[in-house]
Amino acid sequence: MGHIEATRELTAGPGDLWATVADPQTWDKWFTVHDKWLDEPPSTLTAGVKLSAKIVMLGMANKIDWTVEEVEAPGRLVLSGTGMAGVKARFTFTIEPAGNGSRFTVAGDFEGALVKGALAKAVEKDGVKQLDKSLDALDALARASA
């Protein structure tokens, strides 16, 4: 199993971050792993909602069918999904107040027959870079939307 995680203090407040993270229409603007939705997502995420997306890691595309596991506005969103070749992923987004802004944590776990050994390490390394870019873009987008 591979694991990626990033935590950062962001200038956007918890409400602005939540409004961005909980709106699937914004994901292509900040979540760099996410390429596009394959079906029109709902405007509001609730537990049990199914989403189908194209994601890209290590330059390789994969279709993933997400299920929203938890929605606790304005602090926590959990998605789990299954992609091609039996790849499984789970992402948790956590937002906590911090000073005038927020502490944002994103953690991802992934597993599957193809995600082992050296490839798992490469996916982890790429994933950490992607999360760093995602957090920069998320903060800018949430502040602009405020």
N, C-alpha and C positions, 0 to 999 in steps of 0.2 A: 504494500500500500504506500502511496505517496502522500505527502502532506505539504501544503504551502500556507503561509500565514503572514499577515502584515497588520501592524497597528500604527496609527499615526494620529497626532493631534491636528485637527482641521479647523480652519477659521469659520466655516459655515456652522450655524447652530443646528441642534438636533432636529428641529422641525423641518428646516430646509433640506438637510441631508435625507431625512425620511421621505419627504415628498419626492425627491429624486430617485432614491433607491427603490421605493415601492411603486414607481411608475415604469412599467416595462418599456414604454415608448422612449425612455431616455437611455436605455442600456447600451445602444450602439454608440452613444456619445461619450460614455465614461468607462464601461466595463470592457476592457480591451480583449478579453477572451471571447466575448460575445460578438459574433459577426452580424447575424440577422435572425429575425423570427421567421419560421417556416409557415406558421399559421398566425393569424391576427390574435395577439394576446388580449386578455380583458383589460379594462382600464384600471381595475382595482384587483390587487392580489389578496386572495383569501385561502385559508388552509384547504387543501384538496384540489386546488386549481391545477390543471395540466397545461404545460407550455412546451412547444416544440421549437428548437433553435439549432442554428448552425454555429458551432464554436470553432476556434482555431487555436491550437497550441503547437509549438515547434514548427509552425508553418503548415501543419496538417489539419485539414478540416474534419470535423466529425459532427454528425447529427446527434443531438441529445434530446431526450424527452424528459423534461423536468416535471416534478410534482412539488407544489408548495407544501412544505410540512408544517411550518409555524409562521404566524404573522402576529407580532406583538408590537403594535404601533406605540410610540415611535422609536422602539429600541432594538428589535430583533426580527430578522427574516431568515428562514432556513429553507433551502431547496435541495432536493435529491433528484438524481437523474440517471438514466441508462442510455448509453450511446452504442454505436456500431461496435462490433467485435466484443460485446459484453463489457465494455468500459463502464464503470459506475463512478459517479461523482456526488459529492455533497458539499454545499457551500453554506456557510453561516456568516451573516452580516450583523454586526452589533454596533449600536450607536449609544454613547454615554455622554452626558454633559461634561464639559471640561473648560473651566474658566469662561471666557466669552464665546467659545466655540464648542467643539465636540472631540471625543476620542472615538475613532472609527476602527473597528477590527473586522477583517475579512479572513476567514479560514476555509481552506478547501482540502478535501481528502478525495483521493481517486484510487481505483484499483481495477484490475482486469488482467486477462492473460497477456495482453500486449504491454502492460505497464509494470515491468519487473526489471530488476537489475539496473544496468547502465541507462536504459531508456527511462526508467522511473526517475533516476537522478537528473537526467537531462530535462524531463518534464518539470521536475521541481525547480530546477535552476531557471528555466524559461518562465515558469509560473510566478516566481518571486519577482522577476523583472516586470511581468505583465501587471502584477498587483501594484507595484510601485507607480507605474504609469497610470493605472486605473485610479489610484487615490489622488494623484495630482489632478486628473481630469474631473473626478467627482467633486472635489473641493471647488474648483473653478466653476463648474456647471451649477452646483447648489448655490454658490454665492451669487451668480448671475441671475438665478431664478428667484432669489429672495425679494 
